[in-house]
Amino acid sequence: MLERLFSLKEHQTSVSQEVVAGLTTFAAMAYILAVNPAILSITGMDKGALITATAVSSGVMTMVMALATNYPIALAPGMGLNAYFAFTLCGAKGIPWPAALGLVFYSGLIFLALSVTGLRKRLVESIPIELKLAITAGIGFFIAFIGLKNGDVVVANPATFVGLGDLSKPGPILVIAGIIATAILVTRRIPGAIVLVILVLTLVGLVVPAPDGKSMITPVPNGILNLPASLAPTFLKLDLIYFFKNFLGALPLVLSILFVDLFDNMGTLIGVSKRAGLLDQEGNLPKIGRAFMADAGAAMFGSSLGTSTVTSYIESAAGVEAGGRTGLTVIATAVCFILALFFSPLILIIPALATAPALVIVGAFMMQGLAELDLRDFEKAAPAFVTIVAMPLAFSISEGIAFGLLTYVGLKFGTGKSKEVGLVTYVLAGLFVLHFLFGR
C-alpha cells in the first residue's frame, strides 16, 4: 500500500528512511506548538484551544499536502504571519480576533481562486531559473541565521545590528558543538544524524544551566501524557461579516496576508523541492497546482479551527536532508503533531538550542544549489546575490524574492534586454513595487 501511494522505489527511498526524515522535520518544527499559542494568546484567545488548533491544523493539512502531491513538505501556522495577526491586526488595528480569523479565511479563499485559475502557477514559472537557484540558497542562509539566533550564537547588537553572543556560556558552546557533530555524522552518512543530535542536545540540556542561571536549558517535563485542551473557545468563532462591513479598510489587510503567504509559500516550495530533486529541467515543480490548493485550503482550515495562516514550512528542508523524498516523510511528521496533543509535556521541552545545529546544517545543504549558477556571469549573479542577501537581512523569504526580482527586471531593462522579460514577470515586479510603497 505504501509503495502504491508514495512510489518509494521510484524515489530511491525506504519506509525507515522516510520515517526518520519525518521525525527530523517534526523536531525542527515542534517549537511552533509552544510559540504559536504564546503569540496568539495575547489577543485574548484561549491558550489551551490554541495549542490544540496548532497541532490539529498542522497534522491534518500536512497529511493533505502529502496525499495530494507526494511531496515531503509539512505545514503549520506561519511564523511572521502569526505575529502580524497578533500585533498588527489585533494590536495596532484593534480588530477583534474573531474578525481577524475571518480576514485570514478570506485570504485563503482568494489564494484558492488564484490556484484554481492557474495564475499562481504562472507566477512561479515567471521567475527565471537563476532566481530559483538563488531562492534555495537564500532560504539556506535564512534558516541558518535563524538557527544561530535561536542558539544565541548570533545576538542583537545596538552598535553593529548583529554580533556574536557570549561564546563562553554553555548554550552557544553546545550549539557550536552540535553543528560540528551534525556535520561529522552527516559526512559519515550516519542514518538519522540530524534528529540524533537534537535528542542528545535535549538530554544534555537537562543538566546544563540556562542563561538566567535559575533553571536548566531543557526543563524537566511535568508529566508524560495529558488530554488535549478543548477547541470549543476558538472553533468556528471566525467573524465573516466584518470584512464586508469594513471593506475598504479590511481589503488591504487581507491582501497583505495574501502577499506574504503567497511568496513565502512560493519560496518554500521552490527551495525545498529543489533540494529534494523534484524540479524538472526548466526549474518548475510538477503538481504545483495541487500544492498551491493544499496550502490555500490550509489557511481556510486553520482559521476555522482558530489559528493564524497555516502555510508550508521551510523546516521541511531538514527532513529532506535526512533523506525524505516522498509524502510519507511528512505523514510521519503529521502523526507526530497529532500525538503531540497527548505527549505535549515531552514535546514542549525540546529547547530551541537543540534544533539550532540542524537548521545551520540544512542551510549549508541548501547553499550547494549555487554550484549550478554561473556566478561569473554578472547579469545572473547580481539578482541572485540580492535575493540571497535580502532574505536573512529582511528576515523574510517574500521580501528577498521581491528584491531579487526587481533587480532582475531593472537590470534587463537597463541593458536593453527588456524583451527577454515576460509580461507576467513585469506584472509581478509592479506588484512588488506597490507592496513596498503601500502594502507593508
N, C-alpha and C positions, 0 to 999 in steps of 0.2 A: 504493500500500500504506500509506504513512504517513498519507494523508488518511483511509483507511478505518479505520485503527487509532486515530487520535488526533483526528479531526474538526477539522483545523486551521482550515478556513474558518469553521466554526460558531463557533470561539473567536477569530476575527479575528486570527490569528497566521500565521506562516510558518516554514518549516524553519530558515532562517538566524536568525530571532529566537529560536526555541526553543533552538537550539544555543548561541547567545551567552548566553542565560539559564542554560542548564545549566552552562556554563563558569564563570559568575559564582557559582552555587551551590557548585560544587566548590571554587573559590578560597576561598570563605568557610568551607568545611568541611575543607579539606585539612589543617589543623592536627591533626585527630584522628589522622592517620596517624603522627604523632610523639608526641602527648600520651598517647593511649590505651596504647600499649605501654610508655611510660615509667612510667605509674601502675601498670599491672597487673604489670609485671615485678618489682616489689618483693615480690610474693607467692612468687617463685621460678619463675614461668612463663618459658619461653624467649622472649626479646625478638624474635628473628627470626620465630618462629612467630606471635607476637602481631601483628607488622606485617602478615604475610600474612593472618591471620584478620580483622584490622580491615578491610583493603582488600576481601577477598572477601565478607565478610558485608555490608559497606556496598554494594558493587556489585550483588550478587545480589538482596538484599532491596529495594534501591531499584528495580531492574527489576521485581520482583514487584509493588510498590506501583504503579508506572507502568502496567503492563499490566492490573492488577486494577481500577484506579479511574480512570485517565487524569488523575490529579491531579499537579501539579508539586511533590510532596513527597518529599524524599530521606530516607534512613535511614542511621544509623551508630551505633556504640556510644555510649551517652549519657554526657555529662559529668555528674558528680554521682553517677550510678549506678555508674560505674567506680571512683570514689573510695570509695563505700560498700562496694563489693566488696572493694577492696584494704585499706582502713584499718579498716573495721568488721568485716566478715565474717571476713577472713583475719587481720587485725591484732588488733583488740581481742578478738574472739570466739575467735581461734585455730583457725578452721575451715580445713582443708586446701583448697587451691584447686580440686582436682577436685570436692570436696563442695560448694564454693561455686558452681561451674558447675552442679551438679545443682539447687541451690536456684533459680538463675536459670531453668533449664529448667522447673521446676515452676511458677514464677510465670507463665511464658509459657503453660503448659498451662491454668492457671486463667483467665488472660486470654482464651485461645481459647474456653473454655467460656462465659465471660460474653458474648463476642462472638456466638457461635453462637446462644445463647438470646435475644439481643436486649436483654439487660439493660444493656449498655454504651450502646446507642443510647438507651434510656430515660433513662439518667443524663445524657447530653448534652442531650436535649430538656427535661430538668427545670430546666436553667439558664435563667433569664429573659434576654430579649434585651438588656437594659441591661448585664447582666454579660458577655454575649458580646462586646458592643462594648468593654467595659472590658478584657476579656482581650486583645483585639487591641492596644489602646493600651498596656496593661501590658507585654505582650511587647515592644512597641516601645521603651519606656523601659528594659526589662531588657537587651535586646541592645545598645542604645546605651550603657548603663552598662558592659557587657562590653567594647565597643569602646574606650571611653575608658580603661578599666582596662588593656586589652591594649596600648594605646599609651602608657601611663604619663602620660596627661594627668590622670587621677584616681588617687590612690595612698592607701594606708592611712595614717592619722594617729592616734597614740595619744591625742591630746587631743580631736580632733573626729571620730574614727572614720574619716572620709574627708576628703581635701583635694586641692588642686591639686598636681600633680607639679612638677618643676623645668622650667618652660617655657623656660628658656634653653638647655636641652640639645637636640641635633639631633633626637632621636627624637620627643618631643612636638611640636616645631615642624613636622616632616614630617607628623605625624598631622593637626594643625590645618590645614595647607596642603592636605592630601589631602581633608579634609572640605569645605573651601571649593571646591576644584577639582571634586570629585564633584558638589556642589550646582550649580555653574555648568554642567557638562556635562549633568546630568540636566534642568535647567531649559531648556537649549538643545536638548534632545531628541537628543543625540548617541548613536547606537547603541553599545551595549556600554560605556557610560560607567563603570560600576562596575568591571568587570573591567579596563578600560584603566588606571584609576588604580591598581589593585592591581599590575599589571605594572610601571607606571612607578615606584612606590614600591619594589618589589622590586629593580629595576635601580639606583635611586638608592642603596639601602641597601648596594650593593656597595662604595661609596666613602665611606660615612658611618660614623664610629666608633660602636661600641656603647657603652652606659653604662660598661662596665668598662674602656674605653679600650684593651683588648688585642686586639680584633677588630672586624670590621665588623658592621653591623646585619644584613646579608644575608651569610651565609657563602659562600665560593666552593665550588661543588659539587666533590666528589672524583671526579666522573665524570658520564656521561650515562645509560648503560644498566647494568643489573645483573639478575641472575637472582633470582626470588623465593626467599625462605627456605622451607624445608620446613615443612609444617603438622604433621608427624608428632608433635612433642613435646606438642601440645595437642589434636589431632584425636580426637574421641570419647573423651576422657580423663575426661569428667564422671562423677562418682560419684552414681548414682541411688538407692543404698541408704541413704546417710547420713540422708536426710530421714526415712525410716521408723524407723531405729534411734534417732534423737533427735527424735521427732515433736513433743513438747511444746516443746522449745527451738527447733526449726527452723521450726515453723509461723509464729510471729510474724515471723521474719526474711523468710520467703517473702512474707508479707502486706505487709511494709514495702516490699520491692522492687516488688510489685504495685501498691501505693498510689501510689508516686512515678511509676512508668511509666504507670499509668492516667491520672492527672490532668495530668502533663506532656504526654503524648500528646494528651489531650483539648484542652488549651490550645493546643498547636501546630496541631492540625487546624483548630480554630476560627479562630485568629489568621491563619494563612497563607491559609486558604480564603476568609476574609472579604476579604483584600486582593486575592485573585485573582478575586473576584466569583463564587465558586462556591456561596455560601449561598443558600437560597431566601428567600421573603418572610418566613417565620417564623424565619429565622436558623438553619435546620437544614441539614445537609450531605447531599445525596443520595449514595448509595453509601457511606455512613459505615460500614455493616456490613462491606463489603469492606476498607475502610481499616483498621478495627479488627482484622480477621482477619490482614491482611498484617503489621500491627505485632506481633500476638501470635506469629505464626509466626516473626517476626524474632528475638524473644527466644530461642525454642527453637533456631533455626538457628544463631544466633551462639554460644550456649553449647555446641553440638555441635562447632563449629569451635575454640572455646577463647577466647571473649571474653565480657565482661560484657554486660548487656542492650543489645540493638540496638533503637533507637526512632526516631520521627520527629524531624527536626531543625528548630529554629526558624530556622537559617540558610537554609532553603529560601525564606524571605521575600526574601532577596537576589536570587534568581533570578526570583521573581515581580515584583519591582520593575524588573528588567531586561527584562521583557516576557514571561516564561514563563507560559503558561496551560494547558498540557496535560502529559500524561505524557512527551511527547517531550523536554521540558526535562530531566527527571531521568534519562531514558535516556542523554542526553549526559553527565550527572553520573556515572552508573553506569559508563559506558565509561571515563571519566577515572579512576575508582577502580581499575578493572582494569588500565589502562595504567600506573597509578602503581606497580604491582608491578614493572614493568620500568624505569620512569623515576623511581624514588624519590629518587635523588640530586638531581634537579632540583626535584621537588615539595616535598621537605622543606626547601629553602632559603627558601621563602616565609615571611617573618617575620610574627609577629602584628601588628606595626606596620602592615604593608601592607594587611591586611584590616580594620583598626580603622575607617578612614573609611567603608568600605562598611557596617559594622554601624550606625554612627551615622546615616547617611543612610537606611538601611532603617528604623531606629527612627522617624525623622521621618515617613516614609511611613505607617507603621502607626498613628502617633498621630492621623492625619487621620480615623480612624474615629470619633473622639469628636464630630465635627461632626454625626453622626446622633443624638446623645444630647442630650436637653433637660436641660442642666445647671441650669436654673432650677427644675426640679422636684427638691427636696432629697431626696425619697423615692427617686428614681433616682440622684441624684448621689452620695449618701453611700456606698452599697455599691460603686458604680463607682470612686469615689475610693480607698476602702480597697483594692480589688483592684489598682488601678494602682500605688499606693504600696508595697504589700506585696511585689509581685514583685521589684523590684530590691533592696529593703532586706532581704528574707529570702533573696535570691538563689535564688529558686525559683518556677517557674510554679505548681506544685501548691499551695504554701503561700499564694500570692496568691489563687488560686481559693478556697481554704478560708476565708481571712479575709473575702473578699468575700461568699461565700455565707452565712456565719454572720451577717454584718452585715445582709444582705438578710432572712434569716429572722427575726432578732431584731427588726428594725425593723417588719416586718409584724405580728409577734406583739404587740409593744408598742404599736402604734397601732390595735389591734382589727381588723386585716385578715388574721387568721391563715387564714381560709378561702380566701384568694387563693393560698395556697401549697399545692402538690400534695403528695401522700403521698410520692412518690419524693424530692422536694426535702427534706422533713423527714428522711427516712431518710439521705439524703446528708449533711445537716447533722450528724446524730447520729454518722455515721462519722467526720466531720472532728473532732468533739469527742473521740471515742475515740482518734483518731490523735494529737491534741495531748497528750492525757493519758498515753497508754501507748505508742503506735506509734513515736514519734520516739526 
